[in-house]
Amino acid sequence: MNVLKLILIVVGILLIAFGLYNAFVPQEVVDIGPLEVSAKEGLSNQTLAMIGLGVLALLAGAFIKKR
């Protein structure tokens, strides 16, 4: 159970960190002649889901008990 607990905590931290990185680091804008492509910045549904899953993984890892 200790291995599962450790894996859930690490995965939770990574998901939260990656979600926050995607939410607050500005995305690059591609400008090719008259065509300009920009990425949506801020909290999207995917970013919120990633942060939510990270929180759930952290909580699951914190409350797993030994048998």
Rosetta blueprint (number, residue, H / E / L):
1 M L
2 N H
3 V H
4 L H
5 K H
6 L H
7 I H
8 L H
9 I H
10 V H
11 V H
12 G H
13 I H
14 L H
15 L H
16 I H
17 A H
18 F H
19 G H
20 L H
21 Y H
22 N H
23 A H
24 F H
25 V L
26 P L
27 Q L
28 E L
29 V L
30 V E
31 D E
32 I E
33 G L
34 P L
35 L E
36 E E
37 V E
38 S L
39 A L
40 K L
41 E L
42 G L
43 L L
44 S L
45 N H
46 Q H
47 T H
48 L H
49 A H
50 M H
51 I H
52 G H
53 L H
54 G H
55 V H
56 L H
57 A H
58 L H
59 L H
60 A H
61 G H
62 A H
63 F H
64 I L
65 K L
66 K L
67 R L
